[in-house]
Structure formats: C-alpha cells, structure tokens
Amino acid sequence: MTITRKCPVCGKPRREEHSPFCSTRCKDRDLVRWLDDGYAIPGPPAFDEEEGKA
C-alpha cells in the first residue's frame, strides 16, 4: 500500500518536482510565511524588546 502524502499548505497530493509541495504556488506561499515571521521555532526569546538587549 502506497501512502500519498499531502501538501502542507493546501492538502492536495504532493508532486515530485515540487516536493514537499504540490506546486510552485504553494512553495512560494510557504516561503512568504517564513519571511513574514508566520512560523516560529519554540524557545526563549532571542531579544528582549523592553530592555533593548539580547
């Protein structure tokens, strides 16, 4: 049995040429999320805005 993985952005089946996405559009949407701070890696803050120091 073959498991068809889905695109993490829209849920459509992945395509090999755009893996792990289904299209260039979804690949670009994911990149924009990263660039706009739409994703965050858990952990302590790297910069304290109130004190102004790292």
HTML snippet that shows the backbone in 3Dmol.js (N, CA, C, O; Angstrom):
<script src="https://3Dmol.org/build/3Dmol-min.js"></script>
<div id="view" style="width:600px;height:400px;position:relative"></div>
<script>
const pdb = `
ATOM      1  N   MET A   1       0.847  -1.179   0.000  1.00  0.00           N
ATOM      2  CA  MET A   1       0.000   0.000   0.000  1.00  0.00           C
ATOM      3  C   MET A   1       0.896   1.248   0.000  1.00  0.00           C
ATOM      4  O   MET A   1       1.794   1.380   0.832  1.00  0.00           O
ATOM      5  N   THR A   2       0.644   2.137  -0.923  1.00  0.00           N
ATOM      6  CA  THR A   2       1.413   3.367  -1.032  1.00  0.00           C
ATOM      7  C   THR A   2       0.677   4.495  -0.320  1.00  0.00           C
ATOM      8  O   THR A   2      -0.519   4.703  -0.527  1.00  0.00           O
ATOM      9  N   ILE A   3       1.409   5.218   0.521  1.00  0.00           N
ATOM     10  CA  ILE A   3       0.816   6.343   1.225  1.00  0.00           C
ATOM     11  C   ILE A   3       1.080   7.611   0.411  1.00  0.00           C
ATOM     12  O   ILE A   3       2.230   7.941   0.119  1.00  0.00           O
ATOM     13  N   THR A   4       0.018   8.309   0.050  1.00  0.00           N
ATOM     14  CA  THR A   4       0.157   9.559  -0.678  1.00  0.00           C
ATOM     15  C   THR A   4       0.210  10.685   0.336  1.00  0.00           C
ATOM     16  O   THR A   4      -0.758  10.936   1.054  1.00  0.00           O
ATOM     17  N   ARG A   5       1.350  11.360   0.387  1.00  0.00           N
ATOM     18  CA  ARG A   5       1.489  12.474   1.320  1.00  0.00           C
ATOM     19  C   ARG A   5       0.878  13.714   0.707  1.00  0.00           C
ATOM     20  O   ARG A   5       0.839  13.878  -0.512  1.00  0.00           O
ATOM     21  N   LYS A   6       0.401  14.584   1.586  1.00  0.00           N
ATOM     22  CA  LYS A   6      -0.273  15.788   1.129  1.00  0.00           C
ATOM     23  C   LYS A   6       0.611  17.018   1.274  1.00  0.00           C
ATOM     24  O   LYS A   6       1.529  17.054   2.094  1.00  0.00           O
ATOM     25  N   CYS A   7       0.320  18.002   0.478  1.00  0.00           N
ATOM     26  CA  CYS A   7       0.999  19.294   0.532  1.00  0.00           C
ATOM     27  C   CYS A   7       0.708  19.929   1.896  1.00  0.00           C
ATOM     28  O   CYS A   7      -0.452  19.970   2.306  1.00  0.00           O
ATOM     29  N   PRO A   8       1.727  20.427   2.610  1.00  0.00           N
ATOM     30  CA  PRO A   8       1.498  21.020   3.926  1.00  0.00           C
ATOM     31  C   PRO A   8       0.758  22.355   3.878  1.00  0.00           C
ATOM     32  O   PRO A   8       0.289  22.833   4.911  1.00  0.00           O
ATOM     33  N   VAL A   9       0.646  22.958   2.710  1.00  0.00           N
ATOM     34  CA  VAL A   9      -0.022  24.260   2.594  1.00  0.00           C
ATOM     35  C   VAL A   9      -1.499  24.099   2.260  1.00  0.00           C
ATOM     36  O   VAL A   9      -2.351  24.682   2.930  1.00  0.00           O
ATOM     37  N   CYS A  10      -1.813  23.309   1.223  1.00  0.00           N
ATOM     38  CA  CYS A  10      -3.208  23.221   0.766  1.00  0.00           C
ATOM     39  C   CYS A  10      -3.849  21.845   0.937  1.00  0.00           C
ATOM     40  O   CYS A  10      -5.071  21.725   0.853  1.00  0.00           O
ATOM     41  N   GLY A  11      -3.051  20.810   1.175  1.00  0.00           N
ATOM     42  CA  GLY A  11      -3.600  19.477   1.394  1.00  0.00           C
ATOM     43  C   GLY A  11      -3.775  18.631   0.148  1.00  0.00           C
ATOM     44  O   GLY A  11      -4.224  17.488   0.242  1.00  0.00           O
ATOM     45  N   LYS A  12      -3.432  19.163  -1.024  1.00  0.00           N
ATOM     46  CA  LYS A  12      -3.503  18.374  -2.255  1.00  0.00           C
ATOM     47  C   LYS A  12      -2.329  17.394  -2.281  1.00  0.00           C
ATOM     48  O   LYS A  12      -1.365  17.568  -1.536  1.00  0.00           O
ATOM     49  N   PRO A  13      -2.400  16.362  -3.135  1.00  0.00           N
ATOM     50  CA  PRO A  13      -1.283  15.412  -3.230  1.00  0.00           C
ATOM     51  C   PRO A  13       0.005  16.117  -3.686  1.00  0.00           C
ATOM     52  O   PRO A  13      -0.022  17.002  -4.542  1.00  0.00           O
ATOM     53  N   ARG A  14       1.121  15.704  -3.096  1.00  0.00           N
ATOM     54  CA  ARG A  14       2.423  16.275  -3.446  1.00  0.00           C
ATOM     55  C   ARG A  14       2.814  15.876  -4.854  1.00  0.00           C
ATOM     56  O   ARG A  14       2.363  14.856  -5.376  1.00  0.00           O
ATOM     57  N   ARG A  15       3.671  16.705  -5.468  1.00  0.00           N
ATOM     58  CA  ARG A  15       4.249  16.375  -6.769  1.00  0.00           C
ATOM     59  C   ARG A  15       5.755  16.331  -6.610  1.00  0.00           C
ATOM     60  O   ARG A  15       6.345  17.182  -5.945  1.00  0.00           O
ATOM     61  N   GLU A  16       6.367  15.345  -7.219  1.00  0.00           N
ATOM     62  CA  GLU A  16       7.796  15.111  -7.051  1.00  0.00           C
ATOM     63  C   GLU A  16       8.637  16.334  -7.399  1.00  0.00           C
ATOM     64  O   GLU A  16       9.612  16.621  -6.704  1.00  0.00           O
ATOM     65  N   GLU A  17       8.287  17.058  -8.454  1.00  0.00           N
ATOM     66  CA  GLU A  17       9.101  18.200  -8.880  1.00  0.00           C
ATOM     67  C   GLU A  17       8.995  19.395  -7.929  1.00  0.00           C
ATOM     68  O   GLU A  17       9.810  20.315  -8.002  1.00  0.00           O
ATOM     69  N   HIS A  18       7.990  19.387  -7.031  1.00  0.00           N
ATOM     70  CA  HIS A  18       7.812  20.490  -6.082  1.00  0.00           C
ATOM     71  C   HIS A  18       7.866  20.013  -4.631  1.00  0.00           C
ATOM     72  O   HIS A  18       7.502  20.763  -3.725  1.00  0.00           O
ATOM     73  N   SER A  19       8.305  18.803  -4.402  1.00  0.00           N
ATOM     74  CA  SER A  19       8.288  18.191  -3.079  1.00  0.00           C
ATOM     75  C   SER A  19       8.892  19.097  -2.010  1.00  0.00           C
ATOM     76  O   SER A  19       9.951  19.682  -2.242  1.00  0.00           O
ATOM     77  N   PRO A  20       8.262  19.230  -0.862  1.00  0.00           N
ATOM     78  CA  PRO A  20       7.093  18.505  -0.358  1.00  0.00           C
ATOM     79  C   PRO A  20       5.765  19.191  -0.678  1.00  0.00           C
ATOM     80  O   PRO A  20       4.754  18.908  -0.034  1.00  0.00           O
ATOM     81  N   PHE A  21       5.758  20.075  -1.648  1.00  0.00           N
ATOM     82  CA  PHE A  21       4.543  20.818  -2.002  1.00  0.00           C
ATOM     83  C   PHE A  21       3.922  20.257  -3.274  1.00  0.00           C
ATOM     84  O   PHE A  21       4.491  19.375  -3.918  1.00  0.00           O
ATOM     85  N   CYS A  22       2.744  20.779  -3.633  1.00  0.00           N
ATOM     86  CA  CYS A  22       2.069  20.309  -4.838  1.00  0.00           C
ATOM     87  C   CYS A  22       2.354  21.203  -6.035  1.00  0.00           C
ATOM     88  O   CYS A  22       2.169  20.786  -7.178  1.00  0.00           O
ATOM     89  N   SER A  23       2.803  22.431  -5.785  1.00  0.00           N
ATOM     90  CA  SER A  23       3.022  23.370  -6.881  1.00  0.00           C
ATOM     91  C   SER A  23       3.999  24.464  -6.469  1.00  0.00           C
ATOM     92  O   SER A  23       4.354  24.594  -5.298  1.00  0.00           O
ATOM     93  N   THR A  24       4.420  25.238  -7.448  1.00  0.00           N
ATOM     94  CA  THR A  24       5.284  26.383  -7.177  1.00  0.00           C
ATOM     95  C   THR A  24       4.536  27.407  -6.334  1.00  0.00           C
ATOM     96  O   THR A  24       5.135  28.075  -5.490  1.00  0.00           O
ATOM     97  N   ARG A  25       3.250  27.533  -6.555  1.00  0.00           N
ATOM     98  CA  ARG A  25       2.446  28.491  -5.787  1.00  0.00           C
ATOM     99  C   ARG A  25       2.489  28.177  -4.295  1.00  0.00           C
ATOM    100  O   ARG A  25       2.694  29.078  -3.482  1.00  0.00           O
ATOM    101  N   CYS A  26       2.301  26.921  -3.930  1.00  0.00           N
ATOM    102  CA  CYS A  26       2.341  26.540  -2.509  1.00  0.00           C
ATOM    103  C   CYS A  26       3.751  26.694  -1.946  1.00  0.00           C
ATOM    104  O   CYS A  26       3.920  27.086  -0.791  1.00  0.00           O
ATOM    105  N   LYS A  27       4.756  26.389  -2.752  1.00  0.00           N
ATOM    106  CA  LYS A  27       6.141  26.556  -2.319  1.00  0.00           C
ATOM    107  C   LYS A  27       6.406  28.030  -2.007  1.00  0.00           C
ATOM    108  O   LYS A  27       7.038  28.349  -1.000  1.00  0.00           O
ATOM    109  N   ASP A  28       5.922  28.926  -2.871  1.00  0.00           N
ATOM    110  CA  ASP A  28       6.104  30.363  -2.656  1.00  0.00           C
ATOM    111  C   ASP A  28       5.301  30.870  -1.456  1.00  0.00           C
ATOM    112  O   ASP A  28       5.777  31.729  -0.714  1.00  0.00           O
ATOM    113  N   ARG A  29       4.103  30.354  -1.263  1.00  0.00           N
ATOM    114  CA  ARG A  29       3.297  30.750  -0.095  1.00  0.00           C
ATOM    115  C   ARG A  29       4.002  30.377   1.203  1.00  0.00           C
ATOM    116  O   ARG A  29       3.980  31.144   2.166  1.00  0.00           O
ATOM    117  N   ASP A  30       4.624  29.209   1.232  1.00  0.00           N
ATOM    118  CA  ASP A  30       5.352  28.779   2.417  1.00  0.00           C
ATOM    119  C   ASP A  30       6.556  29.691   2.672  1.00  0.00           C
ATOM    120  O   ASP A  30       6.825  30.048   3.819  1.00  0.00           O
ATOM    121  N   LEU A  31       7.273  30.064   1.630  1.00  0.00           N
ATOM    122  CA  LEU A  31       8.417  30.962   1.769  1.00  0.00           C
ATOM    123  C   LEU A  31       7.981  32.314   2.327  1.00  0.00           C
ATOM    124  O   LEU A  31       8.658  32.876   3.188  1.00  0.00           O
ATOM    125  N   VAL A  32       6.859  32.838   1.846  1.00  0.00           N
ATOM    126  CA  VAL A  32       6.350  34.123   2.340  1.00  0.00           C
ATOM    127  C   VAL A  32       6.001  34.026   3.821  1.00  0.00           C
ATOM    128  O   VAL A  32       6.240  34.973   4.569  1.00  0.00           O
ATOM    129  N   ARG A  33       5.446  32.912   4.254  1.00  0.00           N
ATOM    130  CA  ARG A  33       5.152  32.735   5.683  1.00  0.00           C
ATOM    131  C   ARG A  33       6.423  32.811   6.515  1.00  0.00           C
ATOM    132  O   ARG A  33       6.435  33.445   7.570  1.00  0.00           O
ATOM    133  N   TRP A  34       7.492  32.171   6.051  1.00  0.00           N
ATOM    134  CA  TRP A  34       8.765  32.227   6.768  1.00  0.00           C
ATOM    135  C   TRP A  34       9.288  33.660   6.812  1.00  0.00           C
ATOM    136  O   TRP A  34       9.730  34.127   7.861  1.00  0.00           O
ATOM    137  N   LEU A  35       9.240  34.353   5.687  1.00  0.00           N
ATOM    138  CA  LEU A  35       9.785  35.709   5.614  1.00  0.00           C
ATOM    139  C   LEU A  35       8.965  36.721   6.419  1.00  0.00           C
ATOM    140  O   LEU A  35       9.509  37.719   6.891  1.00  0.00           O
ATOM    141  N   ASP A  36       7.671  36.473   6.577  1.00  0.00           N
ATOM    142  CA  ASP A  36       6.799  37.371   7.348  1.00  0.00           C
ATOM    143  C   ASP A  36       6.669  36.949   8.806  1.00  0.00           C
ATOM    144  O   ASP A  36       5.762  37.410   9.499  1.00  0.00           O
ATOM    145  N   ASP A  37       7.559  36.080   9.283  1.00  0.00           N
ATOM    146  CA  ASP A  37       7.527  35.574  10.658  1.00  0.00           C
ATOM    147  C   ASP A  37       6.232  34.848  10.981  1.00  0.00           C
ATOM    148  O   ASP A  37       5.745  34.913  12.110  1.00  0.00           O
ATOM    149  N   GLY A  38       5.672  34.156   9.995  1.00  0.00           N
ATOM    150  CA  GLY A  38       4.463  33.378  10.210  1.00  0.00           C
ATOM    151  C   GLY A  38       4.725  32.076  10.941  1.00  0.00           C
ATOM    152  O   GLY A  38       3.803  31.471  11.489  1.00  0.00           O
ATOM    153  N   TYR A  39       5.970  31.644  10.952  1.00  0.00           N
ATOM    154  CA  TYR A  39       6.362  30.443  11.677  1.00  0.00           C
ATOM    155  C   TYR A  39       7.296  30.855  12.809  1.00  0.00           C
ATOM    156  O   TYR A  39       7.992  31.866  12.714  1.00  0.00           O
ATOM    157  N   ALA A  40       7.307  30.082  13.859  1.00  0.00           N
ATOM    158  CA  ALA A  40       8.210  30.363  14.973  1.00  0.00           C
ATOM    159  C   ALA A  40       8.758  29.049  15.512  1.00  0.00           C
ATOM    160  O   ALA A  40       8.044  28.048  15.585  1.00  0.00           O
ATOM    161  N   ILE A  41      10.009  29.064  15.882  1.00  0.00           N
ATOM    162  CA  ILE A  41      10.648  27.902  16.487  1.00  0.00           C
ATOM    163  C   ILE A  41      10.553  28.086  17.996  1.00  0.00           C
ATOM    164  O   ILE A  41      10.952  29.134  18.503  1.00  0.00           O
ATOM    165  N   PRO A  42      10.035  27.093  18.736  1.00  0.00           N
ATOM    166  CA  PRO A  42       9.871  27.248  20.174  1.00  0.00           C
ATOM    167  C   PRO A  42      11.209  27.462  20.889  1.00  0.00           C
ATOM    168  O   PRO A  42      12.235  26.897  20.510  1.00  0.00           O
ATOM    169  N   GLY A  43      11.166  28.274  21.906  1.00  0.00           N
ATOM    170  CA  GLY A  43      12.358  28.536  22.694  1.00  0.00           C
ATOM    171  C   GLY A  43      12.269  29.898  23.349  1.00  0.00           C
ATOM    172  O   GLY A  43      11.305  30.634  23.135  1.00  0.00           O
ATOM    173  N   PRO A  44      13.262  30.235  24.142  1.00  0.00           N
ATOM    174  CA  PRO A  44      13.247  31.541  24.807  1.00  0.00           C
ATOM    175  C   PRO A  44      13.439  32.662  23.787  1.00  0.00           C
ATOM    176  O   PRO A  44      14.059  32.448  22.745  1.00  0.00           O
ATOM    177  N   PRO A  45      12.920  33.842  24.072  1.00  0.00           N
ATOM    178  CA  PRO A  45      13.093  34.965  23.150  1.00  0.00           C
ATOM    179  C   PRO A  45      14.572  35.283  22.949  1.00  0.00           C
ATOM    180  O   PRO A  45      15.362  35.224  23.891  1.00  0.00           O
ATOM    181  N   ALA A  46      14.937  35.618  21.718  1.00  0.00           N
ATOM    182  CA  ALA A  46      16.324  35.949  21.410  1.00  0.00           C
ATOM    183  C   ALA A  46      16.619  37.397  21.735  1.00  0.00           C
ATOM    184  O   ALA A  46      17.782  37.767  21.898  1.00  0.00           O
ATOM    185  N   PHE A  47      15.575  38.237  21.835  1.00  0.00           N
ATOM    186  CA  PHE A  47      15.774  39.658  22.066  1.00  0.00           C
ATOM    187  C   PHE A  47      14.665  40.167  22.975  1.00  0.00           C
ATOM    188  O   PHE A  47      13.485  39.955  22.700  1.00  0.00           O
ATOM    189  N   ASP A  48      15.039  40.833  24.048  1.00  0.00           N
ATOM    190  CA  ASP A  48      14.067  41.410  24.968  1.00  0.00           C
ATOM    191  C   ASP A  48      13.841  42.867  24.581  1.00  0.00           C
ATOM    192  O   ASP A  48      14.701  43.716  24.811  1.00  0.00           O
ATOM    193  N   GLU A  49      12.667  43.156  23.985  1.00  0.00           N
ATOM    194  CA  GLU A  49      12.392  44.494  23.476  1.00  0.00           C
ATOM    195  C   GLU A  49      12.323  45.557  24.571  1.00  0.00           C
ATOM    196  O   GLU A  49      12.681  46.710  24.329  1.00  0.00           O
ATOM    197  N   GLU A  50      11.871  45.192  25.763  1.00  0.00           N
ATOM    198  CA  GLU A  50      11.740  46.162  26.842  1.00  0.00           C
ATOM    199  C   GLU A  50      13.105  46.619  27.335  1.00  0.00           C
ATOM    200  O   GLU A  50      13.291  47.809  27.591  1.00  0.00           O
ATOM    201  N   GLU A  51      14.050  45.724  27.472  1.00  0.00           N
ATOM    202  CA  GLU A  51      15.372  46.065  27.965  1.00  0.00           C
ATOM    203  C   GLU A  51      16.317  46.484  26.867  1.00  0.00           C
ATOM    204  O   GLU A  51      17.333  47.125  27.134  1.00  0.00           O
ATOM    205  N   GLY A  52      15.994  46.127  25.615  1.00  0.00           N
ATOM    206  CA  GLY A  52      16.810  46.509  24.493  1.00  0.00           C
ATOM    207  C   GLY A  52      18.127  45.764  24.391  1.00  0.00           C
ATOM    208  O   GLY A  52      19.070  46.261  23.776  1.00  0.00           O
ATOM    209  N   LYS A  53      18.207  44.587  24.980  1.00  0.00           N
ATOM    210  CA  LYS A  53      19.434  43.802  24.852  1.00  0.00           C
ATOM    211  C   LYS A  53      19.111  42.335  24.633  1.00  0.00           C
ATOM    212  O   LYS A  53      18.013  41.860  24.918  1.00  0.00           O
ATOM    213  N   ALA A  54      20.091  41.655  24.126  1.00  0.00           N
ATOM    214  CA  ALA A  54      19.910  40.237  23.819  1.00  0.00           C
ATOM    215  C   ALA A  54      20.132  39.375  25.028  1.00  0.00           C
ATOM    216  O   ALA A  54      20.019  38.152  24.943  1.00  0.00           O
TER     217      ALA A  54
END
`;
const viewer = $3Dmol.createViewer("view");
viewer.addModel(pdb, "pdb");
viewer.setStyle({}, {cartoon: {color: "spectrum"}});
viewer.zoomTo();
viewer.render();
</script>
